[in-house]
Every structure is written in C-alpha cells, then in structure tokens.
Amino acid sequence: MLEQIAKMTGPSGFDYLIVCCSNLAAENYWQQRLEGTVLEVTGTKAAVLCVHEDWNGGAGNGLGTLYAFQKACAKGKEVGLDVAAAMEAGASVALYHTAGKGTRMAPLPGAENNNKPGVKLPSLLSLGSDKVPITVLECVMRQTSSYAAVRKGRCSVFWGDQIFVPSCGIQPSTMPADILAALRPMPTKAEWEAEELHQYGLIAVDSAGSATQLEKVTYDVATAYLPSDVKQCGTSLGSFSVSAKLMQALLAEFAVELAGKTASLDSDPHFWMPLTLKEADYVAVMGKKKTPEAEARAHFTRMAKFRKAFDASGGPVLGCVDVGASAYWWDYGRLGLYLENNKLLTESSASADALRTFLGIQERKQLSTSAPSTLLDESAVMLKCKIGGGRVGKGCVLVNVQAPSVDIEGCILVNVTSASPITGKDGLLYNVVDEDASGKLDASEVRADVFGPGGDHMVMRSEPSIDGGTAWKDVVKGNPMSFEGVYKKNLALDVGECTAIAAEAHTKARAKLG
C-alpha cells in the first residue's frame, strides 16, 4: 500500500487535467489555483483546463463528461493545445467532476462559498510564497495521478471527494471503457444480504473479462440479470475511463444533445447498463427507476445500434479495473466522515500511517510554534500554527490556527483565528475568525464561518451528529438561516472574491493579536 502511495506522490501524472466546475467564477478560481499547485500536487506540470457546465437543468454525469471534454478541447485550442488529437496520439487525460451542493458536508461547503471541492484537509502546499492547506480536489488529483502511466490515450473520469489506495496495485485498462470497483468472488445470497449489497452500485465480471453494470438490486434480481459465468463482483466506485476512439464515438452519437444542452443522461443507467444488459433486463431495471417502458426500449435500441457501429464484431465494450477488496478508502463526503478521517491522522495503525504518508505529514509538527509551557500530546497534528500556551490533547488536528491559548481534546481546527482561548472536546472549527477577547471560543460543537462582500460575516453552527442532507432546509442550532439558505445566498457571489475576503479577515485579526 505504501508503494502505491509512493507512486501517487512521485513524479508521474496525467498530461491534461480537466476540471468541470459549477459556474464561471469557480472555473476561474480553480484555473488560477491549480496552475500554481499542479506540479506539487501531481508531480507533473500538466496542462490545466477548467471549464463550467452551463447546461439547462444539469447534463447528468454522462452527458456532463462529454460536454466538459468538448469545452476543454475548445478552451485548449485557444492556447494552442489540441487535447483530442493529443489523446488519440497517446496522451493521458483526467477529468474531475466537482459539481454538487455538498449537503452531507454542511456547513463546510458554505464556508467555502459553495466551493465543495475547495474544503481543506490537513496538509500544506506551496502557493506563491505562502504555505496553504491542501483541498479535497487536490488530494483526489494526487491520488489518481498514479493511473496516468497505464492510461495513455484515454480519458479518466473521477469524482471530487473520493480518495483511495488500491490494495492490488494499479491495474491497466484494456477495454474501450472500464469502471473502478472493489472486486471479490461472487458472493452467496447470505453474504449479499449480510453485507447489504443491495444498497450499492455493483460491477460483475465474467470469465472473458467483460463487465456488467447493476444498480442497487437484490441477490435474486442480480443473478437473474447477470451472465451465468460471473467470476467476480464488487462495489462500483463510479469512476470510469474511455479510450480516445470511444470518446469520439460518444461525442458523435450525442452531438444533438450536446448542442441543445437540454437532455440529462448519467453514465451508469444511460451508457454502461444498456451496453451490458439484455433489453428485457434493462427495461425492467429502468422501470424500477420510474422510466417509462417505451423510453427505456428506445434508449436501449439506440445504444445497441451505437455498439454495433462502434465494433461490429460484438466484442466487450465495458471492463472493470479492480482496486482490491482491502483498498484504503478515505471519504470526506459527509461531515461525520470528515471528522473521522481527520482524527485518523492521530492514531497508530497501518491505515493512519498510510494517510499521514499520503498527506506528507510524517512529521506531526510542521511550521508551528507554541509557548514552552504548552502541553502537546504526541498524537496531535499541528501544521502552521501559533499557540500561546495551554494543552493540545489526544486526537487533535490543527491546521493554520492562531490563538492565545487552547485547552482541547479530540478537536479538528482548520483555518482558525481567535483572540480568546479555545476550549472544548470533539468539535470542529472551520474558517473561524473570532475577535472577541473577553470570553472563550467553544470547540465542542461544529462551527464554520461564511464571509462575503461588504463586511458580511455569518457564523453557522452544527453538531457532528447532524446530517446536513437531512437537515438541509432546517434552521439548526439557532443559525441565522438554513444550510440551503447559505447555499442560495452564495450562488450570487464570486467564490474567488469571497475566498480573498476570508483570507483578509484572518490577516487583519492576526495582526491585532501580534
């Protein structure tokens, strides 16, 4: 596993990086940010092409992938780059989807002004002359860079909040399309039910290496749909790659939809399932998704015709790239998991050591100062902090924190400036500026500050147990508005401008602290 991490952090990465953002402001933010960090993040000075999805109602991740690639090709030509031709000639291309509200992570994405992939993790990057916390997206880019060497002439599509370390090495791509999955021998019915596999998207692989895509089905339904010679089955990571030839074929097939920007198609139900299932099975599965039978049959017929035109021999189109049943999986897509995986950095285990290695924090105290009297637990992680005294207890992770003193245990503090002592247990402070020196800053809850133009500074509170997806429309903890309200308020703002405003708020508050 450490060998795989060495590849991720080594000098090998994709030739082209495409980032699909939610709006033009996010596109501009990430273009500037990644041009400054891409070499340190991926080990390669890749060409960065950030685009945004200006699509009526959302394209879905299938058409969204094609549209983002198409826009990146157009943007590349403006600066003399022919991405499509380069990929056909053997260049490796990675495309990262970053859209989404991040409801389950609330209130953190709100504190990043809806920039969900910009949520910070405990690691430092050089940006200009400064050291700044790494983002989730940059971590995903670092992790996935290890696939570049075995994906020449392909476009690899990844999601912006999944970080994993394969337990079976980096497997090559051999089919026109493939999906990442954690494979294992075909489970029995008892294993299927005990592990609740009906809750996951699944990939099954037959003796010829051809994969079949299924979404959240029971064991009986799966065995009815799958080929009789299935050898392996596993949970899908969703991330896929396509050859240059298949990318061009898909762009041609869906040219009308891409030009009109009105349809919405996802990769699993609209690309891979009709290409791997029988018609009756596909219609039945889509019926469970409330798709009318006539619509499902028409789409299946379209994709069957597409497949025949793509390869008249009828050979396999979709394969599977195994990440191993024992892969490390660090998910930051929920508030509870954000806390859990950051606290993992303070533990003594193989996976904790692997995560510290991946983030480059084998040395747990970096660019940090504290008063000689400060009690620092040996498990704690402190990156770029200035602490006047007190106690940093077991299970604490502090990133870019400045305070006169602390008395904390099991706390995660990221980008915090406080004029008063910070005290508490098992909480999370994120992007907090507290200039009230008369009391104490409570770190026993979840607090994330949101900054906007005109001196707008809003404090949002939550609890580790609150699921932002469930409580999205609710006003919790006496907040001035709901998480959804923050999201809607941020929609009209420029994320780059707001990020600069937040940074200036920290700078001014720290100048007063001395």
C-alpha positions in Angstrom: 0.0 0.0 0.0 2.9 2.4 0.8 4.4 1.5 -2.6 1.1 2.7 -4.2 1.3 5.9 -2.2 4.9 6.4 -3.4 3.6 6.3 -6.9 0.9 8.8 -6.1 3.3 11.3 -4.6 6.0 10.6 -7.2 6.8 12.4 -10.5 4.1 10.8 -12.6 0.8 12.3 -13.5 -1.7 13.0 -16.3 -0.7 15.1 -19.3 -4.0 17.1 -19.2 -6.3 17.9 -16.3 -9.9 18.9 -16.9 -12.0 20.2 -14.1 -15.7 20.5 -14.5 -17.0 23.4 -12.3 -20.4 24.6 -11.4 -20.1 28.2 -12.7 -17.7 30.6 -14.4 -16.4 32.0 -11.1 -15.4 28.5 -9.9 -13.8 27.8 -13.2 -11.6 31.0 -12.9 -10.8 30.2 -9.2 -9.6 26.6 -10.0 -7.8 27.6 -13.1 -5.7 30.0 -11.1 -5.3 27.8 -8.1 -4.3 24.6 -10.0 -1.8 26.4 -12.2 0.0 27.3 -9.0 -0.2 23.9 -7.3 -0.4 21.2 -10.1 3.3 20.3 -10.1 3.5 19.8 -6.3 0.2 18.0 -6.2 0.6 15.6 -9.1 4.3 15.5 -9.8 3.8 16.7 -13.4 3.4 20.1 -14.9 0.1 19.1 -16.6 -1.9 21.4 -18.8 -4.9 22.6 -16.7 -8.2 23.2 -18.4 -11.0 24.2 -16.0 -14.5 24.6 -17.5 -18.0 25.0 -16.2 -21.3 23.3 -17.0 -23.6 26.0 -18.4 -26.4 23.5 -19.1 -30.2 23.9 -18.7 -31.1 21.8 -15.6 -27.9 19.8 -15.5 -26.4 17.4 -18.0 -26.0 14.4 -15.7 -22.6 12.8 -15.3 -22.8 11.1 -18.7 -23.5 14.0 -20.9 -21.7 16.2 -18.4 -18.5 14.3 -19.1 -18.8 14.6 -22.8 -19.7 18.3 -22.6 -16.8 19.1 -20.2 -14.4 17.3 -22.5 -15.8 19.1 -25.5 -15.4 22.5 -23.7 -11.9 21.7 -22.6 -10.9 20.9 -26.2 -12.3 24.3 -27.3 -10.5 26.1 -24.4 -7.3 24.2 -25.2 -7.3 25.3 -28.8 -7.5 29.0 -27.7 -4.0 28.5 -26.2 -2.6 26.2 -28.9 -3.5 22.8 -27.4 -5.3 20.1 -29.3 -6.4 17.8 -26.4 -8.4 15.3 -28.6 -5.5 14.8 -31.1 -3.0 14.5 -28.2 -5.1 11.9 -26.5 -5.5 9.9 -29.8 -1.7 10.1 -30.1 -1.3 8.6 -26.6 -1.6 11.5 -24.1 -3.3 10.7 -20.8 -6.3 12.9 -19.8 -8.1 13.1 -16.4 -11.5 14.8 -15.9 -12.7 15.7 -12.5 -16.4 16.4 -11.7 -16.8 18.9 -8.8 -20.4 19.9 -9.1 -22.9 19.3 -6.3 -24.2 21.2 -3.2 -22.3 19.1 -0.7 -25.4 18.8 1.5 -24.0 16.0 3.6 -20.9 18.1 4.4 -22.8 21.1 5.6 -21.8 23.6 6.9 -18.3 23.3 5.4 -19.1 23.9 1.7 -21.0 27.0 2.8 -17.8 28.3 4.4 -16.1 27.8 1.1 -18.9 29.8 -0.7 -20.3 26.6 -2.3 -16.9 25.6 -3.5 -17.3 22.0 -2.3 -14.0 20.6 -3.7 -12.3 23.5 -2.0 -12.8 22.1 1.5 -9.4 22.0 3.2 -7.6 18.9 4.6 -4.5 18.6 6.9 -1.6 19.1 4.6 0.4 22.1 3.3 1.0 23.2 -0.2 3.2 26.0 -1.6 1.1 28.6 -3.3 3.3 31.5 -4.4 5.4 32.4 -1.4 2.8 31.1 1.1 2.0 27.7 2.6 -1.7 26.9 2.4 -3.9 23.9 3.3 -4.5 21.4 0.5 -8.0 21.0 -0.8 -10.0 17.8 -1.2 -9.8 18.1 -5.0 -6.0 18.4 -5.0 -5.9 15.3 -2.8 -8.0 13.4 -5.3 -5.7 14.6 -8.1 -2.7 13.4 -6.2 -4.2 10.0 -5.5 -5.5 9.4 -9.1 -2.2 10.6 -10.7 -0.9 7.0 -10.3 -3.2 5.8 -13.0 -1.7 8.1 -15.7 1.0 5.7 -16.6 -1.4 2.9 -17.5 -4.0 5.1 -19.2 -2.2 6.6 -22.2 -4.7 7.5 -24.9 -7.6 7.5 -22.6 -9.8 10.0 -20.6 -10.2 9.0 -17.0 -13.2 10.4 -15.1 -13.1 10.9 -11.3 -15.3 12.4 -8.6 -14.1 15.2 -6.4 -14.3 13.7 -2.9 -13.1 10.1 -3.1 -9.6 9.2 -2.1 -8.5 5.5 -2.2 -5.3 3.4 -2.2 -5.6 0.2 -4.3 -4.7 -3.0 -2.4 -4.0 -4.9 -5.7 -1.7 -2.4 -7.4 -2.5 -0.1 -10.3 -4.3 -2.2 -12.8 -4.2 -1.3 -16.6 -7.2 -0.5 -18.8 -7.8 -3.0 -21.6 -11.4 -2.4 -22.8 -12.9 0.6 -24.6 -14.5 1.6 -21.3 -13.9 0.5 -17.8 -15.1 1.2 -14.2 -13.2 1.1 -11.0 -14.6 -1.4 -8.5 -13.5 -3.3 -5.4 -13.9 -6.9 -6.7 -14.2 -10.1 -4.8 -15.5 -13.6 -5.7 -19.3 -13.7 -6.4 -20.9 -13.6 -3.0 -23.5 -16.1 -1.8 -27.1 -15.0 -1.1 -26.4 -15.0 2.6 -23.2 -12.8 2.1 -25.2 -10.5 -0.2 -27.8 -9.9 2.4 -25.5 -9.7 5.4 -23.3 -7.1 3.7 -26.4 -5.2 2.3 -25.0 -5.2 -1.2 -28.5 -4.2 -2.5 -27.6 -0.6 -1.4 -24.6 -0.3 -3.8 -24.0 0.1 -7.4 -22.3 -3.1 -8.5 -20.0 -4.4 -11.2 -19.8 -8.1 -12.2 -17.1 -9.6 -14.4 -17.4 -12.8 -16.4 -14.7 -15.3 -17.5 -13.9 -13.2 -20.6 -13.3 -10.0 -18.5 -16.5 -8.3 -19.7 -18.2 -6.3 -17.1 -21.9 -5.8 -16.4 -23.3 -2.8 -14.5 -26.1 -3.1 -12.0 -27.6 -0.6 -9.6 -28.9 -1.4 -6.1 -30.6 -4.8 -6.7 -31.3 -7.8 -4.6 -29.4 -11.1 -4.9 -32.2 -12.8 -6.8 -32.5 -9.9 -9.3 -28.7 -9.8 -9.8 -28.4 -13.5 -10.5 -31.3 -13.2 -12.9 -29.7 -10.4 -14.9 -26.0 -11.4 -14.7 -24.2 -13.8 -17.1 -24.0 -17.4 -15.7 -20.2 -17.4 -15.7 -19.7 -14.4 -13.4 -16.4 -14.8 -11.6 -16.2 -11.6 -9.6 -18.5 -9.0 -8.2 -17.9 -5.8 -6.3 -19.0 -2.3 -5.3 -18.5 0.3 -8.0 -16.5 3.4 -7.3 -18.3 5.1 -10.3 -15.1 6.4 -11.7 -14.6 5.3 -15.3 -12.3 5.7 -18.3 -12.8 5.6 -22.0 -10.5 5.2 -25.0 -9.9 8.0 -27.4 -11.9 6.1 -30.0 -14.9 5.6 -27.7 -14.8 9.2 -26.6 -15.1 10.4 -30.2 -17.9 7.9 -30.9 -19.9 9.1 -27.9 -19.4 12.7 -28.8 -20.7 12.0 -32.3 -23.6 9.9 -31.0 -24.8 12.6 -28.6 -23.9 15.6 -30.8 -27.6 16.8 -30.9 -28.0 16.7 -27.1 -24.6 18.4 -26.6 -25.6 21.2 -29.0 -29.0 21.7 -27.5 -27.9 21.4 -23.8 -31.3 20.2 -22.7 -31.1 16.4 -22.1 -29.8 14.8 -18.9 -28.1 11.4 -19.1 -25.9 9.6 -16.5 -23.1 7.2 -17.3 -24.3 4.2 -15.4 -28.0 3.9 -16.5 -27.7 5.5 -19.9 -24.2 4.4 -21.1 -23.0 1.2 -19.4 -26.2 -0.6 -18.4 -27.7 -0.6 -22.0 -24.4 -1.6 -23.3 -24.1 -4.6 -21.0 -27.6 -5.8 -20.1 -30.2 -7.6 -22.2 -33.1 -5.5 -23.4 -35.7 -7.1 -21.2 -33.5 -6.8 -18.1 -32.6 -3.2 -18.9 -36.2 -2.2 -19.3 -37.1 -3.9 -16.0 -34.2 -2.2 -14.2 -35.1 1.2 -15.6 -38.8 0.6 -14.7 -37.7 0.5 -11.1 -36.3 4.0 -11.7 -39.7 5.1 -12.9 -38.6 5.3 -16.5 -41.5 4.6 -18.9 -41.1 1.3 -20.8 -41.2 3.0 -24.3 -38.5 5.4 -23.3 -36.3 2.7 -21.9 -36.7 0.5 -25.0 -36.0 3.4 -27.3 -32.8 4.2 -25.5 -31.7 0.6 -25.4 -32.2 0.3 -29.2 -30.2 3.5 -29.7 -27.3 2.2 -27.7 -27.5 -1.3 -29.3 -27.1 0.4 -32.7 -24.3 2.6 -31.3 -22.5 -0.5 -30.0 -22.7 -2.3 -33.4 -21.4 0.8 -35.2 -18.6 1.1 -32.8 -17.5 -2.5 -33.0 -19.3 -4.8 -35.5 -17.5 -7.8 -34.0 -19.7 -7.5 -30.9 -16.7 -7.7 -28.6 -16.8 -6.5 -24.9 -17.2 -2.7 -24.5 -17.0 -2.4 -20.7 -14.4 -3.8 -18.4 -13.5 -3.4 -14.8 -10.4 -2.2 -13.1 -10.0 -3.7 -9.7 -8.9 -1.6 -6.7 -8.8 -4.7 -4.4 -11.2 -5.7 -1.6 -8.8 -4.3 1.0 -8.3 -0.9 -0.5 -7.9 2.0 1.9 -10.9 4.3 1.4 -10.9 7.9 2.8 -14.2 9.5 2.1 -14.7 13.2 3.0 -18.2 13.5 1.5 -20.1 13.7 4.9 -19.4 15.8 7.9 -19.1 12.8 10.2 -16.6 11.2 7.8 -14.6 14.5 7.6 -14.2 14.4 11.3 -13.5 10.6 11.4 -10.8 10.6 8.7 -9.1 13.7 10.0 -8.9 12.2 13.5 -7.4 9.0 11.9 -4.2 11.1 11.4 -3.6 11.0 15.2 -4.0 7.2 15.5 -1.5 4.3 15.5 -2.4 1.9 12.7 -1.4 0.9 9.2 -4.1 3.0 7.6 -3.3 6.0 9.7 0.3 5.8 8.8 -0.7 5.4 5.1 -2.9 8.5 5.3 -0.1 10.6 7.0 2.3 9.4 4.3 -0.1 10.4 1.6 -0.7 13.9 3.1 3.0 14.4 3.7 2.8 14.7 7.5 5.1 12.0 8.8 6.4 14.9 11.0 3.3 15.8 13.0 4.5 19.3 14.0 5.2 21.5 11.0 5.8 25.3 10.8 4.3 25.6 14.2 5.2 27.5 17.4 3.9 27.3 20.9 4.8 28.5 24.3 7.3 26.3 26.2 4.7 25.6 28.8 2.2 24.2 26.2 1.3 20.5 26.8 1.3 18.8 23.4 0.0 15.2 23.2 2.3 13.1 21.0 -0.6 12.0 18.8 -1.6 15.6 17.9 -1.0 17.1 14.5 -0.1 20.8 14.2 0.5 22.4 10.8 1.4 26.1 10.5 0.0 27.1 14.0 0.9 29.7 16.6 -0.4 28.8 20.1 0.3 30.9 23.1 0.0 28.1 25.6 -2.4 25.6 27.2 -3.0 22.0 26.2 -3.4 20.2 22.8 -4.8 16.9 23.9 -5.1 13.5 22.3 -6.8 13.2 18.9 -6.4 16.9 17.9 -5.6 18.1 14.4 -4.8 21.9 14.0 -4.2 23.5 10.6 -3.3 27.2 10.3 -4.5 28.1 13.8 -3.6 31.1 15.8 -4.8 31.7 19.4 -3.5 33.0 22.8 -4.1 29.5 24.3 -6.0 26.3 23.8 -7.4 23.5 26.1 -8.8 21.0 23.6 -9.1 17.2 23.1 -10.3 15.3 20.1 -10.8 18.6 18.1 -10.3 19.4 14.5 -9.4 23.1 13.9 -8.8 24.3 10.3 -8.1 27.9 9.4 -8.9 29.4 12.8 -8.0 32.8 14.2 -9.1 33.6 17.8 -8.5 36.5 20.1 -9.7 34.4 23.1 -8.7 31.0 24.4 -10.1 28.0 22.5 -11.6 25.2 24.7 -13.6 22.1 24.1 -13.8 18.5 23.2 -14.6 16.5 20.0 -15.7 19.6 18.0 -14.8 21.2 14.6 -13.9 24.8 14.0 -13.6 25.6 10.3 -12.6 29.0 8.7 -13.4 30.8 12.0 -12.4 34.3 12.9 -13.4 35.3 16.5 -12.1 38.7 17.6 -13.9 38.7 21.0 -11.1 38.6 23.5 -13.4 38.7 26.5 -14.6 35.1 26.6 -13.7 31.7 25.2 -14.2 30.1 21.8 -16.1 26.8 22.1 -14.6 23.9 20.2 -17.1 21.3 21.5 -19.5 22.0 18.6 -19.2 22.4 14.8 -18.7 26.0 13.7 -18.0 27.3 10.2 -17.8 31.0 9.3 -19.1 32.3 6.0 -17.6 35.6 4.5 -19.0 37.8 1.8 -18.7 41.3 0.3 -19.4 44.4 2.4 -18.1 43.0 5.7 -20.7 40.2 5.7 -19.5 37.6 8.3 -22.0 34.8 9.2 -21.5 32.2 11.9 -23.0 28.7 11.1 -23.2 26.0 13.8 -24.0 22.3 13.7 -23.2 19.1 15.5 -21.2 16.0 14.3 -24.4 14.0 14.6 -26.4 16.4 12.3 -26.7 15.1 8.7 -26.7 18.2 6.5 -28.6 16.3 3.8 -31.5 15.5 6.1 -31.4 19.0 7.8 -30.7 20.9 4.6 -33.8 23.1 4.8 -33.9 23.3 8.6 -32.6 26.1 10.8 -30.5 24.3 13.4 -28.5 25.5 16.4 -30.1 28.9 16.3 -28.4 29.7 13.0 -29.4 32.9 11.1 -30.6 30.7 8.2 -30.7 27.1 6.9 -27.8 25.4 5.2 -29.9 25.7 2.0 -30.2 29.4 2.7 -26.5 29.8 2.8 -26.1 27.9 -0.4 -28.7 30.1 -2.2 -27.1 33.2 -0.8 -23.6 32.1 -2.1 -25.0 31.5 -5.6 -24.8 35.2 -6.4 -21.3 35.6 -5.2 -17.9 35.2 -6.7 -16.0 32.4 -4.9 -12.6 33.9 -5.7 -13.6 37.2 -4.3 -15.1 35.7 -1.2 -12.0 33.5 -0.6 -9.9 36.6 -0.7 -12.2 38.4 1.7 -12.0 35.5 4.2 -8.2 35.4 3.9 -8.1 39.2 4.6 -10.3 38.8 7.6 -7.8 36.3 9.1 -4.9 38.5 8.2 -6.4 41.6 9.9 -7.4 39.6 13.0 -3.9 38.1 13.4 -2.3 41.5 13.0 -4.2 42.6 16.1 -3.1 39.5 18.0 0.5 40.2 17.3 
